[in-house]
Amino acid sequence: MRTMSDKTQNVDLTRAKQNTGVWLVKVPKYLSQQWGKASGREVGKLQITKNQGKTTVSFSLSEELAVVESKGEKVSSVRVPTDHPFTMQSVGGQTLAVFTDCSSDQITLEGLVVQRAECRPAVQESYMKLKKLQIEECAKPIRLSQQLEKAVTTNYKPVSNHTYNVEYEKKKKEEGKRARADKQKVLEMLFSAFEKHQYYNIKDLVEITKQPVTYLKEILREIGVYNVRGPHKSTWELKPEYRHYQDGEEEEEEERGNLE
């Protein structure tokens, strides 16, 4: 759906004179993705029937588009539902219109929305398998642990002191105060610290990163959450999207915090 920008555009109202009515239909994400794979082929059939004055609408997806392949470690495929009944909704007191963006300086009115509807899949075995596949895809961790048969000696050799630590110590001696390190280096230090423990107070993080408190808090607000209550009050932890604890680690951290 495109929103109107602030720049001036010409509007072609030719079809407005024809009083063209259009339907605004909400469809499932997987269905729109399958339509995108059609490449000019038929995507399905729309059936509209009337029974005792009541209109029934349903969409049947083409069999050629009824298979979705997963992108996991093992290649597998799942059939998506082919039958999609419509749930009809009234437009109400709203005035909705559909426009086509023809060029950079002109849009065309396609018609006014006369009917709203929601295209929903029929609850079948194929739909349940699709939902299971989607849940499995979402549940896959961003980072995976793997046991190595032997130590890796070609990359990331341990060093007695990292370069950014040496540079920091040099700046500290020259300036006589805490110097701001590069933001990316500070993030690396923070993520490395949070791999060891889930919760830290600001004093410990200042000691670990050797950064000014104000500068450090600016970076922490981007990746972390400050606990203002609960058993870990006055501590920082990573936002959910940056956490990668394995099963059981987070619970162990909770127990450790309670004991402390």
Disulfide bonds with the S-S distance in Angstrom:
none
